[in-house]
Amino acid sequence: MLDIKKLYEEDYIGKEVELSGWIRNHRKQKDFGFIDFYDGTCFKSIQVVYDTKLDNYEDVTKYHIGTSIKVVGKVIESPAKGQEFEVSATKIELLGDCPEDYPLQPKRHTREFFREIGYLRPRAALFQAVFRIRSLAAHAIHTYFQERGYVYVHTPLITANDGEGAGEMFNITTLDLNKLPLDKEGNIDYKRDFFGKKVGLTVTGQLEAETFAMAFKKVYTFGPTFRAENSNTKTHASEFWMIEPEIAFCDLEELMDIEEDMLKYIVSYVLDKAKTELEFLDKFVENGLIDKLTKLVNSKFTRIDHEEVIKILKEAKVKWEFAPEYGEDIAKEHEKYITEYFNGPVFIKNWPKDIKAFYMKANPDGKTVAAVDLEVPGAGELMGGSQREESYEKLINRMDELNMNKEELDWYINLRKFGTCVHSGFGMGFERLLIYLTGVDNIRDVIPYPRTPGNCDF
Amino acid sequence: MLDIKKLYEEDYIGKEVELSGWIRNHRKQKDFGFIDFYDGTCFKSIQVVYDTKLDNYEDVTKYHIGTSIKVVGKVIESPAKGQEFEVSATKIELLGDCPEDYPLQPKRHTREFFREIGYLRPRAALFQAVFRIRSLAAHAIHTYFQERGYVYVHTPLITANDGEGAGEMFNITTLDLNKLPLDKEGNIDYKRDFFGKKVGLTVTGQLEAETFAMAFKKVYTFGPTFRAENSNTKTHASEFWMIEPEIAFCDLEELMDIEEDMLKYIVSYVLDKAKTELEFLDKFVENGLIDKLTKLVNSKFTRIDHEEVIKILKEAKVKWEFAPEYGEDIAKEHEKYITEYFNGPVFIKNWPKDIKAFYMKANPDGKTVAAVDLEVPGAGELMGGSQREESYEKLINRMDELNMNKEELDWYINLRKFGTCVHSGFGMGFERLLIYLTGVDNIRDVIPYPRTPGNCDF
């Protein structure tokens, strides 16, 4: 079965073709009709023209939007404006009909309505663009790392570690909640659960990825991650995909090189492979999208210390909602200001240790850690990374300061005992990247079937 | 930092290099020493030779296996047999030491022991081979589908559907199990759980993938899947990765074309990119591995009806443990016999409907469905697929026969109402493929951190 995409890639003028797909739109005149016809293999549809010469002409005129049909016909140059060719049908066969009250009509639907018909929305132009870009961006990421010799690691989803200790894990169990087994002390006896202990869904694959970086030098993860956070915002989902590269013998400066190079690669890839989709998004979703992406590819990313950023923010003649402070995190308004200030992406590095994770490398100043966040114009924080603490003693001391349970992470700590080395890594939320790439501002609209508090449909 | 891999790809003889990595083995003579040195970027290590000219010669002689070091030196032609070049060190710097009782010693460890030190085993030769092949095979799969225009879909992991109704789902909750909320009837009130209903971990992404095939024509999933099955075998894990392609306007015959083509592509890709790893596995894990894989690429897959297979099995002069029967499933011994009988991979198609899933297309005979399993010599069943029932009425009737809840799958059923079409898809367990590709026979040894009943470490 020929893909419609092929018609746009090779010259089919004058050739007979057989196509299967769906009716996106249908205009009937007195003795002929036009079908806006697509099969999902490319963003563009193609115009099918038919007339009374068809045996089943009368039937065909009644086909509603959404109907699936097979078209046999000849590709001819198109007299219509804005299209090079069309298909003059010699045969149109009904494959699957569609009622007149089909929810997807050729008019503007709200995003909320699309979410309610989540199983149909991938057929709409907006989601044809978004989900093809999602697929292309995923492949760009794999290709970037594979071509550079990275090993793709599938870190586990079910885990007994609560990651960064944020307590935002979903619990997993096969126990019968109506008859929970109790131990002698009257506590739930997790020894009788499927894994013999309390487990949940991972919030990060980083720690396991580090064990692989200590074996393969350059690795990356790309898989689902979960957060049982009860927040209903445009940028939070309970299930999302993350990319977490981890590189041995790599310090913070080299890590920033990789982050910058990777991001430019992905954006270039999508600019190249999703031209039509981006043009549509530029027109209907975010004006200037293509310029924004092109500019990123050609920009030099700024690198600046957190302390310097606070200084700039304090000196700025801006009335802040949240006052910038040394030693503290920065707010969305600050992120926005600083990328505008430097007119491009900014790596903010060397963060106050108290607002960052336990595994980040302590700087000699005793106050900061070798962490780096990448702030991108129009996206905010797109990646977060750090050099990891490679010293056994320093890591142990930091975990003690934070009252962490060292026992359950003994394997992670032991990496510092058996041939430790300078190493670094970062995490990038895949959906955050997609929001940036597509201009679609709600995470629910870049995930096929989003999971958020109170929502788990399809 | 130069990758050791580069030394094997380009000519570095006579050049000064700087390398970082780990000591795999260390032999000391009176006035010089040999370090078997690797950095994980390729399967091969490289020999580093040093002598008393090093400032820290005495210290270096004491470095244990597992120590991470930086080596500066010149690449020279090697006088040693079996290697073309080695590095003559002018400087060796200690990065991270390693105690003498490092668990990974250059001797044969059991697979069970390796599992206990799961965070160190990727450093061992066997797992360097296995996990690099895992990464390469994953990329082969993405590349195969992307080059052919398929859209990669991230189907949800958390779901309220129990998939094929097998009741083997892990439950997910954020309820406090010590204070479970009850409704008026005294049942657990899942309305107060995170998603407002009872949810679990998916057993398949197929149903959601079908919704995307109805929009993009050709799609595939590649993600984790879960099974809360209490079985401790060499081929079962509770968390594993699956590939589930789904194609619109594709019947069972065309589906088999795709399965055969894809498998040959993956195997060819791995044969090409993991030559050294496969040679190692051929020598130490499965003699004849490379021949087996090469033969597959060059074979023509047989296609035969289930009924015919039973006939052949019945006529075979073999004392079966399980007697083959028309209308029933086949056992491992039958799978083995039939691939040997045809001396190659065999598609067994048109299975008795009662042993197959509800969504498979009913054949005109009223007894069988358009399902197909691919049996591969040395692997057994590697893929399972089917043409899907595209008729609304037939699907509804079959679900009623099986007493299924139609309400929770209304969206799936509705696909048959809105422009339905012939479509087909298959599933391939990624680890089953890896067992075949590597010769390693236990699923626990092809997953970075395997989850099985009672086991959830790291």
Interface residues (C-beta under 8 A of the other chain):
Chain A: M1 D3 K5 S20 G21 W22 I23 D39 G40 T41 G66 T67 S68 L95 G96 D97 C98 P99 Y102 G118 Y119 L120 P122 R123 F127 Q128 F131 R132 R134 S135 L136 A138 H139 H142 T143 Q146 G149 Y150 V151 Y152 V153 H154 T155 P156 L157 I158 T159 A160 N161 F170 N171 I172 T173 T174 L175 L177 N178 L180 N187 I188 F194 F195 G196 K197 V199 L201 E208 T211 F212 M214 A215 F216 K217 K218 G223 P224 F226 A228 N230 S238 E239 W241 A248 F249 C250 E254 E390 W411 Y412 N414 L415 R416 K417 F418 G419 T420 C421 V422 I447 P448 Y449 R451 P453 G454 N455 C456 D457 F458
Chain B: M1 D3 K5 S20 G21 W22 I23 D39 G40 T41 G66 T67 S68 L95 G96 D97 C98 P99 Y102 G118 Y119 L120 P122 R123 F127 Q128 F131 R132 R134 S135 L136 A138 H139 H142 T143 Q146 G149 Y150 V151 Y152 V153 H154 T155 P156 L157 I158 T159 A160 N161 F170 N171 I172 T173 T174 L175 L177 N178 L180 N187 I188 F194 F195 G196 K197 V199 L201 E208 T211 F212 M214 A215 F216 K217 K218 G223 P224 F226 A228 N230 S238 E239 W241 A248 F249 C250 E254 E390 W411 Y412 N414 L415 R416 K417 F418 G419 T420 C421 V422 I447 P448 Y449 R451 P453 G454 N455 C456 D457 F458
